[in-house]
Amino acid sequence: MRSPCRVLTRVGAALRLSGHALHGRPPRVYGIHDRQASQCSKPYYITTPIFYVNASPHIGHVYSAVTADCLHRYKLLKGYNSRFATGTDEHGLKIQQAASNAGKEPLSFCTEISESFKHVFQRCSISYTDYIRTTEQRHTRAVEDFWMVLQSKGFLYKGTYEGWYSTPDESFLTPAQVTDGTDSEGRRIKVSSESGHKVEWMKEDNYMFRLSDFRTEVLRWLRSNPKVIRPVKFHDLVLQWLEDDDIPDLSVSRQKSRLQWGIPVPGDPEQTIYVWLDALVNYLTVVGYPQNHAQWWTAVHHVVGKDILKFHAIYWPAFLMAAGLPLPRMIYVHSHWTVEGKKMSKSLGNVINPLDAIEKFSADGLRYFLLRQGVPDSDCDYYDDKVVKVCNSELADALGGLLNRCTAPSLNPAQLYPRFSNTCFPKEENCGKAVSDDYRMMEAVSALPVVVERHFENLNIYKALEAISACVRLTNRFVQRHAPWKLDRKEDQQWLDTILHVSLECLRMYGILLQPVVPGLAHKILSRLGVAPEERSWDSLNFLRRYEGGDCVLEGRALGPDLGVLFGRLERSPVKRKTPKMATTQDEGKS
Ligand code: MSP
């Protein structure tokens, strides 16, 4: 028997999610359910990288955020007490220069762009629970404290850094990481071999962190936790860096004369803390460091793009080891989006503004495309026609068509959740009206939650969506095979109801499973089926209980009133549409 506490947890999670889908903004006020949930369910803490405020948000940023949002929503469905942090990275030379180029005072420059990230996230249904800006007081206090711990433990020393620095990457590079390149005017310059960004030679007195002391320990951590960085390709890459490359001590401050826009080194105002040390500590600030952070900190999972792997998989674990804090539970790494085969860049003018994409495809359309096509292992290419194609075939036609057909008033005039008949669909094959392919479909849909769970846990969200999409196709074939619109109402009513019951049960599964990916569409599906908010958690994935001889609480219940199409077909031409088309009639019977 479930404990009442467990039930409340699920209710809290479902309410939080459905409220979100309805209002499209992060829940800020935690109600009674949430408080009860937080007392008795397992903590999960997921983060995005904090975004630089030197430029406006683009779809690459949104991809990091949507990935983390999906995992957060998934964990809530599973009954975890999940916390999801995102925010903006506002200090450092790069931001100092961007503000100065814009002729603005740094803080108001940062506030403007930080607000634009918040706005994009709200439009994209990013349900973060915490938003952090590194210019906040609480963060300064956390960074100062963290610094003093490193210092008191003897891991910082005053030294001279002489070597390469890339301002666009805010990164120190060894000679092996630098190569020849040319600038926009064809002049020969030195660039980072990884990012292609310009590097400069610098020589400065500053504070150094004893990174080299941690090489063996970080290696040991990675070797004894072979799944801590996913996909495994990136785990292997970090191992290779640590095994092959020189890991020198790291400069963790800059002279104030060069960098004013940052947090001063405690006790030495002539030095400013290195922006990556400052930025990484944001993950601790969010959970209240240096006080009461332990419960959340041990549940931390990071989502990062491949370009910032070194900072999260080498520097960050080393800093945490030095400070005596637990290491991340998981680092999920994703690759990058290119646009029509080219790197996204301001100079090429091919940066995709997420607000434009949302206007054309809706938030759910964009989210579905990014998560369906985004393969963490390798770079993915974005172009508008591909979004149209994926959304039309999988959301509008396959899923929307299935929902429309199976809830059509012409097939179901009473608009009640139809009844299942064991005589028509018995446990033994060849004894009723169901045919062998129907049983195969049923097996595939029953197994779907386990398949989806495995893929979500491994950050293979695209594989989870592939599996759901394959089942949707099977269900469409099931409906097509039995063509309920051709059945005789008097003689075949039981079989007609059974076909519809099975189809709606399939749709209920897809609706529940799709909530982390397309919360708005999932809400529409489940509401149309009459599924209440507290019946939408992972525990409710009890497919076709009537077949097993159990009860189905939905049988006989009124369907939801919204007869509109689930997802209006998108145009291929670059015509902008504000909202998906609404149908006025049902298109039952169409394939
Ligand atoms: N501020 C640092 C992160 C500090 S975290 C302690 C930073 N910011 S960023 O704005 O440049 O990048 C934020 C995220 O966006 C990273 O995960 C990065 O990989 C991701 N992306 C930036 N461009 C991208 C694409 N073209 N495609 C996919 N993701 C990309 O790095």
Residues whose N, C-alpha, C, O or C-beta is under 5 A from the ligand:
A	BS01	MSP	P49 I50 F51 Y52 G60 H61 Y63 S64 D89 A279 L280 V304 G305 K306 D307 I308 S335 H336 W337 M344
